[in-house]
Amino acid sequence: MLNSEITAKLRAIVGGTRFRDDKEALVAHSYDGTPMLQSLPDGVIYPASTEEVSAIMKVLHEYKIPLVSRGSGSNLCGGTVPAHGGVVMVMHRMNRILEVDLENLTATVQPGLITAELIAHIEGLGLFYPPDPSSMKISTIGGNIAECSGGLRGLKYGTTKDYVIGLEAVLANGSIIRTGGKLMKDVAGYDLTKLLVGSEGTLAIITEATLKLIPPPRAKKTMLAMYRDLYGAARTVSRIIEARIIPATLEFMDNPTIRVVDDFAKLGLPLDMEAILLIEQDGDPETVERDIELIREICAMESADRIDVAESREEAEKLLTARRSAFTALARLRPTTILEDATVPRSRIADMVLRINEIAKKYNVTIATFGHAGDGNLHPTATTDARDAEEIHRVELAFAEIFEASIELGGTITGEHGVGIVKAPYLEWKVGAPGMEVMRGIKAAFDPHNLLNPGKIFAKETKKRVVLQHG
Ligand SMILES: Cc1cc2nc3c(=O)[nH]c(=O)nc-3n(C[C@H](O)[C@H](O)[C@H](O)COP(=O)(O)OP(=O)(O)OC[C@H]3O[C@@H](n4cnc5c(N)ncnc54)[C@H](O)[C@@H]3O)c2cc1C
């Protein structure tokens, strides 16, 4: 696809060392955090400025070469696998915090900035940027925006989309657009900022983002509620919300997850519990005290076996870090770990957990479940082995049925990980044929030659829906 004329033009833009087409670079950028997906690009390029991105896009547009933008490749939907070859554009060199505006409470950053570095910097200034995906020590802000990532604080504070108020982006033909700004109100035309959030690198390349910051909460308290009855834990989630309490964090781990997390983080968790809820409330000290007390009563009413409130901030951080390590800890069990993020209205969490367990049993596969229960966002995670085709087939059937179940319960096929390649065949189940038509139209308006991350979001074929039978 790339000939010497094109590579010479690309090298002229970024210099000799920031374009690579050696085997090592191609293989290193042929896969991402998603298991069992790999496809070689034809080249890898590392721009250092918006002008370079624009110049690169002009060349690729001229020769109709596909482009895959890449942060850290930690996505779990095949989002950065170059399914159609072409050039992978790695954003890590564009990693600066350009400005923190203390009058407007905004931060303007480049897309390659690591999420945890932004959060630490902002906290150092006595401010708060809430979106905190568990991958925040490796993920980039550009990746977070393109996937509309969530995190442990999503329930009370929302997800990435709630904090992106302005963008600079480069279109497929190389022209540069600016959307939104340091504005809390802006209804000038269609909201292109929100459209680009979650667009998975298929509409434009984000080169700068203006993010909303908020004052930090004054107090925080963290507790663990442990249950022998799995569904008691799931019901607690609905009861807390019903009681009009919105905790900052409301996370769920089932028994297999508790076991691996404890083995990984050495917390001394009780291994005989069927489920644990990790709950954090923040805000004014009095509100926090009152909410934690009410939550404790609700947990007890739903027959929690043990309720522990963290004694110190260090202890609380240890618990949050342990929850963040759930995926990594599960990945130690077997060679292949497939994590999904079926999401339901939070009132249906108990039903969804029940259905996941029934489906795992039906297909005789091992599925551990943890997730952001307060958001209704569960991560059923299959521990399996890609070398066993028969088992992988059963895992695929189980996940198709899990997607179907979540839609049936009023939910969606993905709450925060994106569609990418993996969920493209299921997207029509959620948005319907007319919804797909509108999305295709939007894609064509931004990228008429299908050069930006082709093969993502739109599948060649929609999977047939399975007919669910359950008691
Ligand atoms: C251990 C682990 C835990 C995780 N926990 C969470 C979690 O709690 N919540 C959550 O939501 N996700 C989570 N994820 C998924 C993943 O980390 C997020 O999707 C993250 O936002 C991806 O960031 P990245 O920099 O790695 O992006 P990449 O994986 O490199 O890219 C993701 C997508 O963004 C596009 N993209 C990247 N940069 C740009 C840009 N500048 N302009 C346009 N498009 C761009 C890519 O083309 C791709 O489609 C987890 C993943 C792992 C491995």
The ligand as an SDF file (V2000), in Angstrom:
LIG
                    3D

 53 58  0  0  0  0  0  0  0  0999 V2000
   -6.5500   -3.1650   32.6250 C   0  0  0  0  0  0  0  0  0  0  0  0
   -7.5240   -2.3190   31.8690 C   0  0  0  0  0  0  0  0  0  0  0  0
   -8.4990   -1.6250   32.5670 C   0  0  0  0  0  0  0  0  0  0  0  0
   -9.4130   -0.8080   31.8780 C   0  0  0  0  0  0  0  0  0  0  0  0
  -10.3420   -0.1280   32.5980 N   0  0  0  0  0  0  0  0  0  0  0  0
  -11.2190    0.6880   31.9610 C   0  0  0  0  0  0  0  0  0  0  0  0
  -12.1980    1.4160   32.7130 C   0  0  0  0  0  0  0  0  0  0  0  0
  -12.2720    1.3580   33.9300 O   0  0  0  0  0  0  0  0  0  0  0  0
  -13.0680    2.1940   32.0100 N   0  0  0  0  0  0  0  0  0  0  0  0
  -13.0160    2.2950   30.6450 C   0  0  0  0  0  0  0  0  0  0  0  0
  -13.8430    3.0140   30.0810 O   0  0  0  0  0  0  0  0  0  0  0  0
  -12.0910    1.6150   29.9210 N   0  0  0  0  0  0  0  0  0  0  0  0
  -11.1980    0.8320   30.5360 C   0  0  0  0  0  0  0  0  0  0  0  0
  -10.2550    0.1390   29.8050 N   0  0  0  0  0  0  0  0  0  0  0  0
  -10.2050    0.2900   28.3290 C   0  0  0  0  0  0  0  0  0  0  0  0
   -9.1920    1.3490   27.8070 C   0  0  0  0  0  0  0  0  0  0  0  0
   -8.1470    1.5440   28.6990 O   0  0  0  0  0  0  0  0  0  0  0  0
   -9.8720    2.6750   27.4850 C   0  0  0  0  0  0  0  0  0  0  0  0
  -10.7180    2.4940   26.3580 O   0  0  0  0  0  0  0  0  0  0  0  0
   -8.8930    3.8290   27.1980 C   0  0  0  0  0  0  0  0  0  0  0  0
   -9.6030    5.0230   27.0620 O   0  0  0  0  0  0  0  0  0  0  0  0
   -8.0500    3.6220   25.9550 C   0  0  0  0  0  0  0  0  0  0  0  0
   -7.0090    4.5980   25.9700 O   0  0  0  0  0  0  0  0  0  0  0  0
   -5.7110    4.4060   25.0630 P   0  0  0  0  0  0  0  0  0  0  0  0
   -4.8790    5.6250   25.1810 O   0  0  0  0  0  0  0  0  0  0  0  0
   -5.0630    3.1230   25.3700 O   0  0  0  0  0  0  0  0  0  0  0  0
   -6.4010    4.3860   23.6150 O   0  0  0  0  0  0  0  0  0  0  0  0
   -6.1550    3.3530   22.4420 P   0  0  0  0  0  0  0  0  0  0  0  0
   -6.4850    1.9800   22.8820 O   0  0  0  0  0  0  0  0  0  0  0  0
   -4.8360    3.5790   21.8350 O   0  0  0  0  0  0  0  0  0  0  0  0
   -7.2770    3.8510   21.4120 O   0  0  0  0  0  0  0  0  0  0  0  0
   -8.6400    3.7090   21.7000 C   0  0  0  0  0  0  0  0  0  0  0  0
   -9.4660    4.3090   20.5480 C   0  0  0  0  0  0  0  0  0  0  0  0
   -9.2360    5.7050   20.5220 O   0  0  0  0  0  0  0  0  0  0  0  0
   -8.8210    6.1090   19.2290 C   0  0  0  0  0  0  0  0  0  0  0  0
   -7.8880    7.2220   19.4450 N   0  0  0  0  0  0  0  0  0  0  0  0
   -6.7790    7.2430   20.2150 C   0  0  0  0  0  0  0  0  0  0  0  0
   -6.2360    8.4690   20.2000 N   0  0  0  0  0  0  0  0  0  0  0  0
   -7.0210    9.2360   19.3970 C   0  0  0  0  0  0  0  0  0  0  0  0
   -6.9850   10.6040   18.9640 C   0  0  0  0  0  0  0  0  0  0  0  0
   -6.0180   11.4190   19.3600 N   0  0  0  0  0  0  0  0  0  0  0  0
   -7.9570   11.0350   18.1340 N   0  0  0  0  0  0  0  0  0  0  0  0
   -8.9450   10.2180   17.7120 C   0  0  0  0  0  0  0  0  0  0  0  0
   -9.0280    8.9190   18.0880 N   0  0  0  0  0  0  0  0  0  0  0  0
   -8.0850    8.4380   18.9170 C   0  0  0  0  0  0  0  0  0  0  0  0
   -8.1940    4.8750   18.6050 C   0  0  0  0  0  0  0  0  0  0  0  0
   -8.2310    4.9340   17.1950 O   0  0  0  0  0  0  0  0  0  0  0  0
   -9.0880    3.7870   19.1760 C   0  0  0  0  0  0  0  0  0  0  0  0
  -10.2640    3.6680   18.4000 O   0  0  0  0  0  0  0  0  0  0  0  0
   -9.3430   -0.7140   30.4600 C   0  0  0  0  0  0  0  0  0  0  0  0
   -8.3630   -1.4140   29.7580 C   0  0  0  0  0  0  0  0  0  0  0  0
   -7.4530   -2.2010   30.4490 C   0  0  0  0  0  0  0  0  0  0  0  0
   -6.4130   -2.9210   29.6580 C   0  0  0  0  0  0  0  0  0  0  0  0
  1  2  1  0
  2  3  1  0
  2 52  2  0
  3  4  2  0
  4  5  1  0
  4 50  1  0
  5  6  2  0
  6  7  1  0
  6 13  1  0
  7  8  2  0
  7  9  1  0
  9 10  1  0
 10 11  2  0
 10 12  1  0
 12 13  2  0
 13 14  1  0
 14 15  1  0
 14 50  1  0
 15 16  1  0
 16 17  1  0
 16 18  1  0
 18 19  1  0
 18 20  1  0
 20 21  1  0
 20 22  1  0
 22 23  1  0
 23 24  1  0
 24 25  2  0
 24 26  1  0
 24 27  1  0
 27 28  1  0
 28 29  2  0
 28 30  1  0
 28 31  1  0
 31 32  1  0
 32 33  1  0
 33 34  1  0
 33 48  1  0
 34 35  1  0
 35 36  1  0
 35 46  1  0
 36 37  1  0
 36 45  1  0
 37 38  2  0
 38 39  1  0
 39 40  1  0
 39 45  2  0
 40 41  1  0
 40 42  2  0
 42 43  1  0
 43 44  2  0
 44 45  1  0
 46 47  1  0
 46 48  1  0
 48 49  1  0
 50 51  2  0
 51 52  1  0
 52 53  1  0
M  END
$$$$
